[in-house]
Amino acid sequence: MIAAGTLISIVGALVADGIWDGLAALLLLVMSLYVLAAGLRLPEHERRLQRP
């Protein structure tokens, strides 16, 4: 879902003009903020690499 939203926003920004450029940039911002928020929500012990 994150990859699809990012792809749509990048292609939309390249192809469309006018208001669509702003909407594509907004979608890319929303996807980036979602990934950042999801990463910050994880507890510290789940972020570390687990070694065998």
mmCIF entry with sequence, helices, sheets and N, C-alpha, C, O atoms, coordinates in Angstrom:
data_MODEL
# 
_entry.id   MODEL 
# 
_entity.id                         1 
_entity.type                       polymer 
_entity.pdbx_number_of_molecules   1 
# 
_entity_poly.entity_id                      1 
_entity_poly.type                           'polypeptide(L)' 
_entity_poly.nstd_linkage                   no 
_entity_poly.nstd_monomer                   no 
_entity_poly.pdbx_seq_one_letter_code       MIAAGTLISIVGALVADGIWDGLAALLLLVMSLYVLAAGLRLPEHERRLQRP 
_entity_poly.pdbx_seq_one_letter_code_can   MIAAGTLISIVGALVADGIWDGLAALLLLVMSLYVLAAGLRLPEHERRLQRP 
_entity_poly.pdbx_strand_id                 A 
# 
loop_
_entity_poly_seq.entity_id 
_entity_poly_seq.num 
_entity_poly_seq.mon_id 
_entity_poly_seq.hetero 
1 1  MET n 
1 2  ILE n 
1 3  ALA n 
1 4  ALA n 
1 5  GLY n 
1 6  THR n 
1 7  LEU n 
1 8  ILE n 
1 9  SER n 
1 10 ILE n 
1 11 VAL n 
1 12 GLY n 
1 13 ALA n 
1 14 LEU n 
1 15 VAL n 
1 16 ALA n 
1 17 ASP n 
1 18 GLY n 
1 19 ILE n 
1 20 TRP n 
1 21 ASP n 
1 22 GLY n 
1 23 LEU n 
1 24 ALA n 
1 25 ALA n 
1 26 LEU n 
1 27 LEU n 
1 28 LEU n 
1 29 LEU n 
1 30 VAL n 
1 31 MET n 
1 32 SER n 
1 33 LEU n 
1 34 TYR n 
1 35 VAL n 
1 36 LEU n 
1 37 ALA n 
1 38 ALA n 
1 39 GLY n 
1 40 LEU n 
1 41 ARG n 
1 42 LEU n 
1 43 PRO n 
1 44 GLU n 
1 45 HIS n 
1 46 GLU n 
1 47 ARG n 
1 48 ARG n 
1 49 LEU n 
1 50 GLN n 
1 51 ARG n 
1 52 PRO n 
# 
_struct_asym.id          A 
_struct_asym.entity_id   1 
# 
loop_
_struct_conf.conf_type_id 
_struct_conf.id 
_struct_conf.pdbx_PDB_helix_id 
_struct_conf.beg_label_comp_id 
_struct_conf.beg_label_asym_id 
_struct_conf.beg_label_seq_id 
_struct_conf.pdbx_beg_PDB_ins_code 
_struct_conf.end_label_comp_id 
_struct_conf.end_label_asym_id 
_struct_conf.end_label_seq_id 
_struct_conf.pdbx_end_PDB_ins_code 
_struct_conf.beg_auth_comp_id 
_struct_conf.beg_auth_asym_id 
_struct_conf.beg_auth_seq_id 
_struct_conf.end_auth_comp_id 
_struct_conf.end_auth_asym_id 
_struct_conf.end_auth_seq_id 
_struct_conf.pdbx_PDB_helix_class 
_struct_conf.details 
_struct_conf.pdbx_PDB_helix_length 
HELX_P HELX_P1 AA1 ILE A 2  ? VAL A 15 ? ILE A 2  VAL A 15 1 ? 14 
HELX_P HELX_P2 AA2 ILE A 19 ? ARG A 41 ? ILE A 19 ARG A 41 1 ? 23 
HELX_P HELX_P3 AA3 GLU A 44 ? ARG A 47 ? GLU A 44 ARG A 47 1 ? 4  
# 
_struct_conf_type.id          HELX_P 
_struct_conf_type.criteria    ? 
_struct_conf_type.reference   ? 
# 
loop_
_atom_site.group_PDB 
_atom_site.id 
_atom_site.type_symbol 
_atom_site.label_atom_id 
_atom_site.label_alt_id 
_atom_site.label_comp_id 
_atom_site.label_asym_id 
_atom_site.label_entity_id 
_atom_site.label_seq_id 
_atom_site.pdbx_PDB_ins_code 
_atom_site.Cartn_x 
_atom_site.Cartn_y 
_atom_site.Cartn_z 
_atom_site.occupancy 
_atom_site.B_iso_or_equiv 
_atom_site.pdbx_formal_charge 
_atom_site.auth_seq_id 
_atom_site.auth_comp_id 
_atom_site.auth_asym_id 
_atom_site.auth_atom_id 
_atom_site.pdbx_PDB_model_num 
ATOM 1   N N  . MET A 1 1  ? 0.820  -1.172  0.000   1.00 0.00 ? 1  MET A N  1 
ATOM 2   C CA . MET A 1 1  ? 0.000  0.000   0.000   1.00 0.00 ? 1  MET A CA 1 
ATOM 3   C C  . MET A 1 1  ? 0.880  1.259   0.000   1.00 0.00 ? 1  MET A C  1 
ATOM 4   O O  . MET A 1 1  ? 0.596  2.229   -0.702  1.00 0.00 ? 1  MET A O  1 
ATOM 5   N N  . ILE A 1 2  ? 1.935  1.222   0.788   1.00 0.00 ? 2  ILE A N  1 
ATOM 6   C CA . ILE A 1 2  ? 2.840  2.374   0.843   1.00 0.00 ? 2  ILE A CA 1 
ATOM 7   C C  . ILE A 1 2  ? 3.549  2.551   -0.488  1.00 0.00 ? 2  ILE A C  1 
ATOM 8   O O  . ILE A 1 2  ? 3.676  3.670   -0.984  1.00 0.00 ? 2  ILE A O  1 
ATOM 9   N N  . ALA A 1 3  ? 4.009  1.458   -1.064  1.00 0.00 ? 3  ALA A N  1 
ATOM 10  C CA . ALA A 1 3  ? 4.708  1.543   -2.353  1.00 0.00 ? 3  ALA A CA 1 
ATOM 11  C C  . ALA A 1 3  ? 3.767  2.017   -3.455  1.00 0.00 ? 3  ALA A C  1 
ATOM 12  O O  . ALA A 1 3  ? 4.161  2.807   -4.312  1.00 0.00 ? 3  ALA A O  1 
ATOM 13  N N  . ALA A 1 4  ? 2.526  1.538   -3.434  1.00 0.00 ? 4  ALA A N  1 
ATOM 14  C CA . ALA A 1 4  ? 1.561  1.953   -4.456  1.00 0.00 ? 4  ALA A CA 1 
ATOM 15  C C  . ALA A 1 4  ? 1.243  3.440   -4.330  1.00 0.00 ? 4  ALA A C  1 
ATOM 16  O O  . ALA A 1 4  ? 1.173  4.144   -5.337  1.00 0.00 ? 4  ALA A O  1 
ATOM 17  N N  . GLY A 1 5  ? 1.050  3.920   -3.116  1.00 0.00 ? 5  GLY A N  1 
ATOM 18  C CA . GLY A 1 5  ? 0.781  5.341   -2.919  1.00 0.00 ? 5  GLY A CA 1 
ATOM 19  C C  . GLY A 1 5  ? 1.944  6.208   -3.343  1.00 0.00 ? 5  GLY A C  1 
ATOM 20  O O  . GLY A 1 5  ? 1.752  7.270   -3.935  1.00 0.00 ? 5  GLY A O  1 
ATOM 21  N N  . THR A 1 6  ? 3.148  5.759   -3.043  1.00 0.00 ? 6  THR A N  1 
ATOM 22  C CA . THR A 1 6  ? 4.338  6.509   -3.446  1.00 0.00 ? 6  THR A CA 1 
ATOM 23  C C  . THR A 1 6  ? 4.476  6.532   -4.961  1.00 0.00 ? 6  THR A C  1 
ATOM 24  O O  . THR A 1 6  ? 4.772  7.576   -5.543  1.00 0.00 ? 6  THR A O  1 
ATOM 25  N N  . LEU A 1 7  ? 4.265  5.400   -5.596  1.00 0.00 ? 7  LEU A N  1 
ATOM 26  C CA . LEU A 1 7  ? 4.357  5.329   -7.058  1.00 0.00 ? 7  LEU A CA 1 
ATOM 27  C C  . LEU A 1 7  ? 3.316  6.213   -7.719  1.00 0.00 ? 7  LEU A C  1 
ATOM 28  O O  . LEU A 1 7  ? 3.627  6.929   -8.672  1.00 0.00 ? 7  LEU A O  1 
ATOM 29  N N  . ILE A 1 8  ? 2.092  6.175   -7.231  1.00 0.00 ? 8  ILE A N  1 
ATOM 30  C CA . ILE A 1 8  ? 1.025  7.004   -7.797  1.00 0.00 ? 8  ILE A CA 1 
ATOM 31  C C  . ILE A 1 8  ? 1.355  8.487   -7.651  1.00 0.00 ? 8  ILE A C  1 
ATOM 32  O O  . ILE A 1 8  ? 1.141  9.270   -8.576  1.00 0.00 ? 8  ILE A O  1 
ATOM 33  N N  . SER A 1 9  ? 1.874  8.867   -6.489  1.00 0.00 ? 9  SER A N  1 
ATOM 34  C CA . SER A 1 9  ? 2.178  10.282  -6.275  1.00 0.00 ? 9  SER A CA 1 
ATOM 35  C C  . SER A 1 9  ? 3.340  10.753  -7.140  1.00 0.00 ? 9  SER A C  1 
ATOM 36  O O  . SER A 1 9  ? 3.310  11.874  -7.648  1.00 0.00 ? 9  SER A O  1 
ATOM 37  N N  . ILE A 1 10 ? 4.352  9.929   -7.316  1.00 0.00 ? 10 ILE A N  1 
ATOM 38  C CA . ILE A 1 10 ? 5.491  10.324  -8.143  1.00 0.00 ? 10 ILE A CA 1 
ATOM 39  C C  . ILE A 1 10 ? 5.094  10.410  -9.617  1.00 0.00 ? 10 ILE A C  1 
ATOM 40  O O  . ILE A 1 10 ? 5.439  11.373  -10.301 1.00 0.00 ? 10 ILE A O  1 
ATOM 41  N N  . VAL A 1 11 ? 4.377  9.413   -10.096 1.00 0.00 ? 11 VAL A N  1 
ATOM 42  C CA . VAL A 1 11 ? 3.930  9.436   -11.490 1.00 0.00 ? 11 VAL A CA 1 
ATOM 43  C C  . VAL A 1 11 ? 2.940  10.581  -11.704 1.00 0.00 ? 11 VAL A C  1 
ATOM 44  O O  . VAL A 1 11 ? 2.991  11.262  -12.729 1.00 0.00 ? 11 VAL A O  1 
ATOM 45  N N  . GLY A 1 12 ? 2.051  10.794  -10.753 1.00 0.00 ? 12 GLY A N  1 
ATOM 46  C CA . GLY A 1 12 ? 1.098  11.896  -10.871 1.00 0.00 ? 12 GLY A CA 1 
ATOM 47  C C  . GLY A 1 12 ? 1.775  13.244  -10.924 1.00 0.00 ? 12 GLY A C  1 
ATOM 48  O O  . GLY A 1 12 ? 1.345  14.124  -11.671 1.00 0.00 ? 12 GLY A O  1 
ATOM 49  N N  . ALA A 1 13 ? 2.822  13.422  -10.150 1.00 0.00 ? 13 ALA A N  1 
ATOM 50  C CA . ALA A 1 13 ? 3.543  14.692  -10.162 1.00 0.00 ? 13 ALA A CA 1 
ATOM 51  C C  . ALA A 1 13 ? 4.276  14.903  -11.489 1.00 0.00 ? 13 ALA A C  1 
ATOM 52  O O  . ALA A 1 13 ? 4.417  16.036  -11.948 1.00 0.00 ? 13 ALA A O  1 
ATOM 53  N N  . LEU A 1 14 ? 4.732  13.834  -12.093 1.00 0.00 ? 14 LEU A N  1 
ATOM 54  C CA . LEU A 1 14 ? 5.449  13.959  -13.363 1.00 0.00 ? 14 LEU A CA 1 
ATOM 55  C C  . LEU A 1 14 ? 4.513  14.173  -14.547 1.00 0.00 ? 14 LEU A C  1 
ATOM 56  O O  . LEU A 1 14 ? 4.851  14.893  -15.486 1.00 0.00 ? 14 LEU A O  1 
ATOM 57  N N  . VAL A 1 15 ? 3.346  13.553  -14.504 1.00 0.00 ? 15 VAL A N  1 
ATOM 58  C CA . VAL A 1 15 ? 2.445  13.573  -15.659 1.00 0.00 ? 15 VAL A CA 1 
ATOM 59  C C  . VAL A 1 15 ? 1.467  14.751  -15.607 1.00 0.00 ? 15 VAL A C  1 
ATOM 60  O O  . VAL A 1 15 ? 1.258  15.422  -16.618 1.00 0.00 ? 15 VAL A O  1 
ATOM 61  N N  . ALA A 1 16 ? 0.881  15.001  -14.469 1.00 0.00 ? 16 ALA A N  1 
ATOM 62  C CA . ALA A 1 16 ? -0.196 15.991  -14.362 1.00 0.00 ? 16 ALA A CA 1 
ATOM 63  C C  . ALA A 1 16 ? 0.360  17.386  -14.100 1.00 0.00 ? 16 ALA A C  1 
ATOM 64  O O  . ALA A 1 16 ? 1.504  17.555  -13.678 1.00 0.00 ? 16 ALA A O  1 
ATOM 65  N N  . ASP A 1 17 ? -0.481 18.371  -14.360 1.00 0.00 ? 17 ASP A N  1 
ATOM 66  C CA . ASP A 1 17 ? -0.126 19.767  -14.108 1.00 0.00 ? 17 ASP A CA 1 
ATOM 67  C C  . ASP A 1 17 ? -1.213 20.418  -13.259 1.00 0.00 ? 17 ASP A C  1 
ATOM 68  O O  . ASP A 1 17 ? -2.316 19.893  -13.110 1.00 0.00 ? 17 ASP A O  1 
ATOM 69  N N  . GLY A 1 18 ? -0.867 21.566  -12.715 1.00 0.00 ? 18 GLY A N  1 
ATOM 70  C CA . GLY A 1 18 ? -1.849 22.336  -11.961 1.00 0.00 ? 18 GLY A CA 1 
ATOM 71  C C  . GLY A 1 18 ? -2.083 21.777  -10.572 1.00 0.00 ? 18 GLY A C  1 
ATOM 72  O O  . GLY A 1 18 ? -1.142 21.480  -9.836  1.00 0.00 ? 18 GLY A O  1 
ATOM 73  N N  . ILE A 1 19 ? -3.350 21.639  -10.227 1.00 0.00 ? 19 ILE A N  1 
ATOM 74  C CA . ILE A 1 19 ? -3.735 21.180  -8.884  1.00 0.00 ? 19 ILE A CA 1 
ATOM 75  C C  . ILE A 1 19 ? -3.256 19.754  -8.625  1.00 0.00 ? 19 ILE A C  1 
ATOM 76  O O  . ILE A 1 19 ? -3.021 19.378  -7.476  1.00 0.00 ? 19 ILE A O  1 
ATOM 77  N N  . TRP A 1 20 ? -3.114 18.969  -9.671  1.00 0.00 ? 20 TRP A N  1 
ATOM 78  C CA . TRP A 1 20 ? -2.706 17.573  -9.511  1.00 0.00 ? 20 TRP A CA 1 
ATOM 79  C C  . TRP A 1 20 ? -1.280 17.460  -8.996  1.00 0.00 ? 20 TRP A C  1 
ATOM 80  O O  . TRP A 1 20 ? -0.953 16.502  -8.295  1.00 0.00 ? 20 TRP A O  1 
ATOM 81  N N  . ASP A 1 21 ? -0.435 18.412  -9.329  1.00 0.00 ? 21 ASP A N  1 
ATOM 82  C CA . ASP A 1 21 ? 0.928  18.424  -8.775  1.00 0.00 ? 21 ASP A CA 1 
ATOM 83  C C  . ASP A 1 21 ? 0.875  18.564  -7.258  1.00 0.00 ? 21 ASP A C  1 
ATOM 84  O O  . ASP A 1 21 ? 1.584  17.859  -6.539  1.00 0.00 ? 21 ASP A O  1 
ATOM 85  N N  . GLY A 1 22 ? 0.045  19.461  -6.780  1.00 0.00 ? 22 GLY A N  1 
ATOM 86  C CA . GLY A 1 22 ? -0.101 19.663  -5.337  1.00 0.00 ? 22 GLY A CA 1 
ATOM 87  C C  . GLY A 1 22 ? -0.681 18.450  -4.643  1.00 0.00 ? 22 GLY A C  1 
ATOM 88  O O  . GLY A 1 22 ? -0.238 18.081  -3.555  1.00 0.00 ? 22 GLY A O  1 
ATOM 89  N N  . LEU A 1 23 ? -1.669 17.827  -5.263  1.00 0.00 ? 23 LEU A N  1 
ATOM 90  C CA . LEU A 1 23 ? -2.266 16.628  -4.667  1.00 0.00 ? 23 LEU A CA 1 
ATOM 91  C C  . LEU A 1 23 ? -1.272 15.470  -4.631  1.00 0.00 ? 23 LEU A C  1 
ATOM 92  O O  . LEU A 1 23 ? -1.240 14.706  -3.665  1.00 0.00 ? 23 LEU A O  1 
ATOM 93  N N  . ALA A 1 24 ? -0.467 15.340  -5.675  1.00 0.00 ? 24 ALA A N  1 
ATOM 94  C CA . ALA A 1 24 ? 0.544  14.288  -5.698  1.00 0.00 ? 24 ALA A CA 1 
ATOM 95  C C  . ALA A 1 24 ? 1.597  14.527  -4.617  1.00 0.00 ? 24 ALA A C  1 
ATOM 96  O O  . ALA A 1 24 ? 2.035  13.585  -3.956  1.00 0.00 ? 24 ALA A O  1 
ATOM 97  N N  . ALA A 1 25 ? 2.002  15.777  -4.439  1.00 0.00 ? 25 ALA A N  1 
ATOM 98  C CA . ALA A 1 25 ? 2.968  16.096  -3.392  1.00 0.00 ? 25 ALA A CA 1 
ATOM 99  C C  . ALA A 1 25 ? 2.371  15.855  -2.010  1.00 0.00 ? 25 ALA A C  1 
ATOM 100 O O  . ALA A 1 25 ? 3.058  15.380  -1.106  1.00 0.00 ? 25 ALA A O  1 
ATOM 101 N N  . LEU A 1 26 ? 1.097  16.182  -1.849  1.00 0.00 ? 26 LEU A N  1 
ATOM 102 C CA . LEU A 1 26 ? 0.421  15.945  -0.569  1.00 0.00 ? 26 LEU A CA 1 
ATOM 103 C C  . LEU A 1 26 ? 0.331  14.446  -0.270  1.00 0.00 ? 26 LEU A C  1 
ATOM 104 O O  . LEU A 1 26 ? 0.545  14.025  0.867   1.00 0.00 ? 26 LEU A O  1 
ATOM 105 N N  . LEU A 1 27 ? 0.018  13.650  -1.280  1.00 0.00 ? 27 LEU A N  1 
ATOM 106 C CA . LEU A 1 27 ? -0.046 12.200  -1.092  1.00 0.00 ? 27 LEU A CA 1 
ATOM 107 C C  . LEU A 1 27 ? 1.325  11.648  -0.711  1.00 0.00 ? 27 LEU A C  1 
ATOM 108 O O  . LEU A 1 27 ? 1.421  10.783  0.159   1.00 0.00 ? 27 LEU A O  1 
ATOM 109 N N  . LEU A 1 28 ? 2.371  12.132  -1.345  1.00 0.00 ? 28 LEU A N  1 
ATOM 110 C CA . LEU A 1 28 ? 3.722  11.686  -1.009  1.00 0.00 ? 28 LEU A CA 1 
ATOM 111 C C  . LEU A 1 28 ? 4.085  12.078  0.421   1.00 0.00 ? 28 LEU A C  1 
ATOM 112 O O  . LEU A 1 28 ? 4.713  11.296  1.135   1.00 0.00 ? 28 LEU A O  1 
ATOM 113 N N  . LEU A 1 29 ? 3.697  13.272  0.841   1.00 0.00 ? 29 LEU A N  1 
ATOM 114 C CA . LEU A 1 29 ? 3.933  13.708  2.211   1.00 0.00 ? 29 LEU A CA 1 
ATOM 115 C C  . LEU A 1 29 ? 3.183  12.831  3.207   1.00 0.00 ? 29 LEU A C  1 
ATOM 116 O O  . LEU A 1 29 ? 3.742  12.440  4.231   1.00 0.00 ? 29 LEU A O  1 
ATOM 117 N N  . VAL A 1 30 ? 1.937  12.523  2.918   1.00 0.00 ? 30 VAL A N  1 
ATOM 118 C CA . VAL A 1 30 ? 1.135  11.683  3.811   1.00 0.00 ? 30 VAL A CA 1 
ATOM 119 C C  . VAL A 1 30 ? 1.753  10.295  3.941   1.00 0.00 ? 30 VAL A C  1 
ATOM 120 O O  . VAL A 1 30 ? 1.824  9.748   5.041   1.00 0.00 ? 30 VAL A O  1 
ATOM 121 N N  . MET A 1 31 ? 2.199  9.726   2.827   1.00 0.00 ? 31 MET A N  1 
ATOM 122 C CA . MET A 1 31 ? 2.814  8.397   2.874   1.00 0.00 ? 31 MET A CA 1 
ATOM 123 C C  . MET A 1 31 ? 4.104  8.433   3.685   1.00 0.00 ? 31 MET A C  1 
ATOM 124 O O  . MET A 1 31 ? 4.377  7.509   4.451   1.00 0.00 ? 31 MET A O  1 
ATOM 125 N N  . SER A 1 32 ? 4.894  9.481   3.528   1.00 0.00 ? 32 SER A N  1 
ATOM 126 C CA . SER A 1 32 ? 6.146  9.602   4.286   1.00 0.00 ? 32 SER A CA 1 
ATOM 127 C C  . SER A 1 32 ? 5.879  9.756   5.775   1.00 0.00 ? 32 SER A C  1 
ATOM 128 O O  . SER A 1 32 ? 6.573  9.154   6.595   1.00 0.00 ? 32 SER A O  1 
ATOM 129 N N  . LEU A 1 33 ? 4.884  10.554  6.132   1.00 0.00 ? 33 LEU A N  1 
ATOM 130 C CA . LEU A 1 33 ? 4.537  10.734  7.545   1.00 0.00 ? 33 LEU A CA 1 
ATOM 131 C C  . LEU A 1 33 ? 3.986  9.450   8.163   1.00 0.00 ? 33 LEU A C  1 
ATOM 132 O O  . LEU A 1 33 ? 4.220  9.174   9.340   1.00 0.00 ? 33 LEU A O  1 
ATOM 133 N N  . TYR A 1 34 ? 3.257  8.668   7.371   1.00 0.00 ? 34 TYR A N  1 
ATOM 134 C CA . TYR A 1 34 ? 2.733  7.395   7.856   1.00 0.00 ? 34 TYR A CA 1 
ATOM 135 C C  . TYR A 1 34 ? 3.874  6.428   8.187   1.00 0.00 ? 34 TYR A C  1 
ATOM 136 O O  . TYR A 1 34 ? 3.862  5.771   9.228   1.00 0.00 ? 34 TYR A O  1 
ATOM 137 N N  . VAL A 1 35 ? 4.846  6.352   7.298   1.00 0.00 ? 35 VAL A N  1 
ATOM 138 C CA . VAL A 1 35 ? 5.993  5.473   7.529   1.00 0.00 ? 35 VAL A CA 1 
ATOM 139 C C  . VAL A 1 35 ? 6.771  5.936   8.759   1.00 0.00 ? 35 VAL A C  1 
ATOM 140 O O  . VAL A 1 35 ? 7.189  5.111   9.572   1.00 0.00 ? 35 VAL A O  1 
ATOM 141 N N  . LEU A 1 36 ? 6.967  7.226   8.902   1.00 0.00 ? 36 LEU A N  1 
ATOM 142 C CA . LEU A 1 36 ? 7.673  7.767   10.062  1.00 0.00 ? 36 LEU A CA 1 
ATOM 143 C C  . LEU A 1 36 ? 6.922  7.469   11.355  1.00 0.00 ? 36 LEU A C  1 
ATOM 144 O O  . LEU A 1 36 ? 7.530  7.059   12.343  1.00 0.00 ? 36 LEU A O  1 
ATOM 145 N N  . ALA A 1 37 ? 5.629  7.669   11.357  1.00 0.00 ? 37 ALA A N  1 
ATOM 146 C CA . ALA A 1 37 ? 4.826  7.412   12.555  1.00 0.00 ? 37 ALA A CA 1 
ATOM 147 C C  . ALA A 1 37 ? 4.826  5.924   12.907  1.00 0.00 ? 37 ALA A C  1 
ATOM 148 O O  . ALA A 1 37 ? 4.893  5.565   14.082  1.00 0.00 ? 37 ALA A O  1 
ATOM 149 N N  . ALA A 1 38 ? 4.751  5.065   11.901  1.00 0.00 ? 38 ALA A N  1 
ATOM 150 C CA . ALA A 1 38 ? 4.763  3.627   12.160  1.00 0.00 ? 38 ALA A CA 1 
ATOM 151 C C  . ALA A 1 38 ? 6.106  3.199   12.738  1.00 0.00 ? 38 ALA A C  1 
ATOM 152 O O  . ALA A 1 38 ? 6.153  2.327   13.606  1.00 0.00 ? 38 ALA A O  1 
ATOM 153 N N  . GLY A 1 39 ? 7.184  3.792   12.274  1.00 0.00 ? 39 GLY A N  1 
ATOM 154 C CA . GLY A 1 39 ? 8.510  3.460   12.798  1.00 0.00 ? 39 GLY A CA 1 
ATOM 155 C C  . GLY A 1 39 ? 8.702  3.950   14.221  1.00 0.00 ? 39 GLY A C  1 
ATOM 156 O O  . GLY A 1 39 ? 9.366  3.288   15.018  1.00 0.00 ? 39 GLY A O  1 
ATOM 157 N N  . LEU A 1 40 ? 8.131  5.096   14.549  1.00 0.00 ? 40 LEU A N  1 
ATOM 158 C CA . LEU A 1 40 ? 8.273  5.628   15.902  1.00 0.00 ? 40 LEU A CA 1 
ATOM 159 C C  . LEU A 1 40 ? 7.399  4.901   16.909  1.00 0.00 ? 40 LEU A C  1 
ATOM 160 O O  . LEU A 1 40 ? 7.688  4.926   18.105  1.00 0.00 ? 40 LEU A O  1 
ATOM 161 N N  . ARG A 1 41 ? 6.332  4.251   16.447  1.00 0.00 ? 41 ARG A N  1 
ATOM 162 C CA . ARG A 1 41 ? 5.435  3.525   17.348  1.00 0.00 ? 41 ARG A CA 1 
ATOM 163 C C  . ARG A 1 41 ? 6.016  2.207   17.831  1.00 0.00 ? 41 ARG A C  1 
ATOM 164 O O  . ARG A 1 41 ? 5.600  1.694   18.869  1.00 0.00 ? 41 ARG A O  1 
ATOM 165 N N  . LEU A 1 42 ? 6.968  1.652   17.098  1.00 0.00 ? 42 LEU A N  1 
ATOM 166 C CA . LEU A 1 42 ? 7.530  0.361   17.483  1.00 0.00 ? 42 LEU A CA 1 
ATOM 167 C C  . LEU A 1 42 ? 8.329  0.485   18.778  1.00 0.00 ? 42 LEU A C  1 
ATOM 168 O O  . LEU A 1 42 ? 9.086  1.441   18.945  1.00 0.00 ? 42 LEU A O  1 
ATOM 169 N N  . PRO A 1 43 ? 8.171  -0.459  19.683  1.00 0.00 ? 43 PRO A N  1 
ATOM 170 C CA . PRO A 1 43 ? 9.013  -0.452  20.887  1.00 0.00 ? 43 PRO A CA 1 
ATOM 171 C C  . PRO A 1 43 ? 10.485 -0.654  20.519  1.00 0.00 ? 43 PRO A C  1 
ATOM 172 O O  . PRO A 1 43 ? 10.803 -1.197  19.461  1.00 0.00 ? 43 PRO A O  1 
ATOM 173 N N  . GLU A 1 44 ? 11.355 -0.218  21.387  1.00 0.00 ? 44 GLU A N  1 
ATOM 174 C CA . GLU A 1 44 ? 12.796 -0.257  21.115  1.00 0.00 ? 44 GLU A CA 1 
ATOM 175 C C  . GLU A 1 44 ? 13.291 -1.674  20.844  1.00 0.00 ? 44 GLU A C  1 
ATOM 176 O O  . GLU A 1 44 ? 14.129 -1.878  19.966  1.00 0.00 ? 44 GLU A O  1 
ATOM 177 N N  . HIS A 1 45 ? 12.782 -2.651  21.585  1.00 0.00 ? 45 HIS A N  1 
ATOM 178 C CA . HIS A 1 45 ? 13.298 -4.013  21.413  1.00 0.00 ? 45 HIS A CA 1 
ATOM 179 C C  . HIS A 1 45 ? 12.885 -4.615  20.069  1.00 0.00 ? 45 HIS A C  1 
ATOM 180 O O  . HIS A 1 45 ? 13.525 -5.567  19.622  1.00 0.00 ? 45 HIS A O  1 
ATOM 181 N N  . GLU A 1 46 ? 11.853 -4.106  19.409  1.00 0.00 ? 46 GLU A N  1 
ATOM 182 C CA . GLU A 1 46 ? 11.468 -4.628  18.114  1.00 0.00 ? 46 GLU A CA 1 
ATOM 183 C C  . GLU A 1 46 ? 12.251 -3.978  16.995  1.00 0.00 ? 46 GLU A C  1 
ATOM 184 O O  . GLU A 1 46 ? 12.299 -4.522  15.892  1.00 0.00 ? 46 GLU A O  1 
ATOM 185 N N  . ARG A 1 47 ? 12.867 -2.830  17.238  1.00 0.00 ? 47 ARG A N  1 
ATOM 186 C CA . ARG A 1 47 ? 13.635 -2.143  16.205  1.00 0.00 ? 47 ARG A CA 1 
ATOM 187 C C  . ARG A 1 47 ? 15.029 -2.727  16.039  1.00 0.00 ? 47 ARG A C  1 
ATOM 188 O O  . ARG A 1 47 ? 15.622 -2.615  14.966  1.00 0.00 ? 47 ARG A O  1 
ATOM 189 N N  . ARG A 1 48 ? 15.554 -3.342  17.076  1.00 0.00 ? 48 ARG A N  1 
ATOM 190 C CA . ARG A 1 48 ? 16.914 -3.874  16.995  1.00 0.00 ? 48 ARG A CA 1 
ATOM 191 C C  . ARG A 1 48 ? 16.966 -5.109  16.107  1.00 0.00 ? 48 ARG A C  1 
ATOM 192 O O  . ARG A 1 48 ? 16.002 -5.869  16.014  1.00 0.00 ? 48 ARG A O  1 
ATOM 193 N N  . LEU A 1 49 ? 18.084 -5.290  15.472  1.00 0.00 ? 49 LEU A N  1 
ATOM 194 C CA . LEU A 1 49 ? 18.275 -6.505  14.692  1.00 0.00 ? 49 LEU A CA 1 
ATOM 195 C C  . LEU A 1 49 ? 18.435 -7.686  15.625  1.00 0.00 ? 49 LEU A C  1 
ATOM 196 O O  . LEU A 1 49 ? 19.158 -7.609  16.618  1.00 0.00 ? 49 LEU A O  1 
ATOM 197 N N  . GLN A 1 50 ? 17.779 -8.747  15.314  1.00 0.00 ? 50 GLN A N  1 
ATOM 198 C CA . GLN A 1 50 ? 17.897 -9.929  16.157  1.00 0.00 ? 50 GLN A CA 1 
ATOM 199 C C  . GLN A 1 50 ? 18.945 -10.847 15.539  1.00 0.00 ? 50 GLN A C  1 
ATOM 200 O O  . GLN A 1 50 ? 18.837 -11.241 14.378  1.00 0.00 ? 50 GLN A O  1 
ATOM 201 N N  . ARG A 1 51 ? 19.924 -11.168 16.305  1.00 0.00 ? 51 ARG A N  1 
ATOM 202 C CA . ARG A 1 51 ? 20.983 -12.037 15.817  1.00 0.00 ? 51 ARG A CA 1 
ATOM 203 C C  . ARG A 1 51 ? 20.758 -13.447 16.348  1.00 0.00 ? 51 ARG A C  1 
ATOM 204 O O  . ARG A 1 51 ? 20.356 -13.639 17.496  1.00 0.00 ? 51 ARG A O  1 
ATOM 205 N N  . PRO A 1 52 ? 21.022 -14.419 15.499  1.00 0.00 ? 52 PRO A N  1 
ATOM 206 C CA . PRO A 1 52 ? 20.820 -15.817 15.937  1.00 0.00 ? 52 PRO A CA 1 
ATOM 207 C C  . PRO A 1 52 ? 21.820 -16.275 16.966  1.00 0.00 ? 52 PRO A C  1 
ATOM 208 O O  . PRO A 1 52 ? 21.764 -17.420 17.414  1.00 0.00 ? 52 PRO A O  1 
# 
